[in-house]
Amino acid sequence: MSDQIQFIVEKLNQEPFRKNYNLITFDSLEAMQLLQLLNDVLGEIDPKHAVDIREELPEQTAKRMLGLLGILKYKPPGSISDLSAFRQGLVTGSKPVIHPVLHWLLQRTNELKKRAYLARFLVKLEVPAEFLQDDTVADINKQYEELMEAFKNLHKECEQLKTSGLSAAEIRRDISAMEEEKDQLIKRVERLKKRVETVQNHQRMLEIARQLRLEKEREESLAQQKQEQKNQLFHAEQRLQRAQLQLKEMHHAVVDSKPESLMKKLEEEINFNSYLVTEKIPRELESKKNSTYFLQKVVAEPAMSQSDLNVLEIKINEVNAQMNQLIEKRMMKYEPMDSKFSMYRQQASIISRKKEAKAEELQAAKEEMSSTERQMLQKTNQAHELEGSEVLKGDEFKHYVNKLRSKNTFYKKKRLEIAEITAEYGVLQRTEELLKQRHEAIQQQLQAIEDKKGISGYSYTQEELERVSAVKSEMDEMKGRTLDNMSEMVKKLNTMVAEKKASLAPVIKELRQLRQKCQELTQECDEKKIQYDSCAAGLESNRSTLEQEVKGLLEECVQEESNYRYINCMKTNLEIQLQRAKEEVKAYVSPDPQERRKAIREQYTRMILEQENLGKKLREKQKVVRESHGPNMKQIKMWQDFERLMECKRECFLKQQNQTAIGQVIQEGGKDRLVL
């Protein structure tokens, strides 16, 4: 309990309450202050409850708080008798009642705010069935339910958008970045326009560039259409191959089978399909419908917390325990009667379960076979795309295997040749290394001789000159080839430009004709639009007048309908009164005294006589009271005087006892003597 109070104090000292309580001040709050504090917390959850409880009656406060706690799904601990105590404690502001409510509210404030917000729109107003007989009320109620469903969908979309990760700040940053990019692009476009304006015939060039862009877009769209058509063709080929494969399988099945086996196979398939249609699928469909119904029911209810789920789990466990007890009792009660049939029932249930399991296995095997066939078809298509040939079967595959064996022998021979060549390559490599060593030794000897003769570096210079001359000749050849390539490229570009001009000439001519036609159609469209606008305005005015007339007629119809209903009600009342009058006359005229006593006139006559007799008795009693009033008042006055006299004596006696004893008073023979 102390932890609970400490948690409440901590939450109340935080935002948005800021109460600055401690444990002592919170515990010393009075009942009215506790109720106001609870009302403040409820007002934070639902702003409609932010009121001063001193301005409303206690019954209104308790009713309002209980209503909101019911919407928030607060469940007081205890049974039905404790619920009445909870209501009484809430009215009186009892601490054992208020503290748990505050603890529960402050634990889940954000969740309860959301629940209170949704309750304003999702708590359905119950309309009595007799009011729904009216068409207007029924239509309004239907619109109300449709709006409620629309609100549910919009709220779900809003929650999904909130949890999708997109925040308003990120969107604002993206918008600002896009605006900056837009400004930069506008500036670049303006700079390019200024640069282009200095060029001659820039308008014509811009027009040609625009046409070129349009043609490129058209080319891209055509390429896209071509790709889509290729995809469609590929899918059609796949379907054709699948159909051919099925046709081959059917041919093989027909060749290798007999009519009896085909009929037996068809009967098995029909039996299996009939079992699926009549037993398995309806049962699964019913279970899916039930689960969907329960899920919709769960979705329609407000969100539940973990405590609510724990309570539901406890209830479920209790119900399951009760069900098990009832099943045991039933088994104990009916076991002697059903002992003969229990074995057959068990066997039937086992067979039905086995049947369901085998049906599911067969269904899974069929699905696996279909998926395997799809994979095989995909692999066949992939092999066809890679190798350009179909997957081999039967004799073709055997021939292909023999061909592979012959190729394998040829491959082994070639591998032996490669091994020999590799060995020879190793020998040649070793020979090359030895020759390089000898070449280096000879070079060293030659360098020593050149140093000795005084012409060191002669051989190296000679080699460099030869190498440079070889590189120069290669560069000259490369330059010549490059110039030839450039001249060929220029020629190709010129021919391409000429071809493009020649291909664009009829297009430009056609475009001019289309422009002229477009101008004519635009003028015609404007004329038709003017005619349409005038006709629409006339029809709109006629429609408004007709709507007003219809509205007036509807109002008259409603008025007449209300008058008709009022007259019907009056007619019904008059018929009832007339019926009662007839029954009264019949009872009054009837010779039977029992029937006559049932008449209202007789009843009222008896009541009048009784009241008159009662009035006579009361008048006689009043007369007696008036006659005895004077003596009685005199006697009352005498008793009052006697009472005052006795009171005075009592006071004197008390005073006498309280006084200091000066002497002794002796009463003898009706005389008083003072003895000092």
Disulfide bonds with the S-S distance in Angstrom:
none
